[in-house]
Amino acid sequence: MATDQINVQQPKHPLYALTTSELTDQRRQLENAIASYDRMKPVSQERGDLLARLDDVIAEQDDRTKLAAHA
């Protein structure tokens, strides 16, 4: 498996400044990359970094959902 298939670029802007579609795209890329790492033996340390980034994206999405519900 080529390494470049599982690289996920950092967004050009902080998560709070991304559009909803950019945030969704970032989440999808991270989830796909993590799934690729899960198939590797042994699992790479980079997977943990991607999981942390995914947690941040999910938290931002959750915050936006909560704000929209209170609007």
C-alpha positions, -999 to +999 in steps of 0.1 A: +000+000+000+014+033-010+019+059+018+005+088-004-029+070-005-034+076+032-020+110+037-045+136+047-035+172+041-041+197+069-069+221+059-057+256+049-078+272+076-087+263+112-116+239+115-140+267+127-133+286+095-141+257+071-174+255+053-197+227+062-188+208+030-151+213+036-155+200+072-175+170+058-147+163+032-121+165+059-140+140+081-144+116+051-107+118+043-097+111+079-121+082+082-108+067+050-072+071+061-078+056+095-095+026+078-064+022+056-042+022+087-064-004+103-056-028+075-019-024+080+001-049+101+014-035+124-008-005+127+012+028+123+016+054+150+003+079+125-032+064+130-034+079+165-026+113+151-054+109+125-078+098+152-071+130+172-077+151+141-109+132+135-120+139+170-115+176+165-135+175+132-164+156+149-164+181+178-166+210+154-195+194+136-213+187+169-208+223+180-224+235+148-253+211+152-259+224+187-257+260+176-282+254+148-306+237+172-306+267+195-310+292+167 
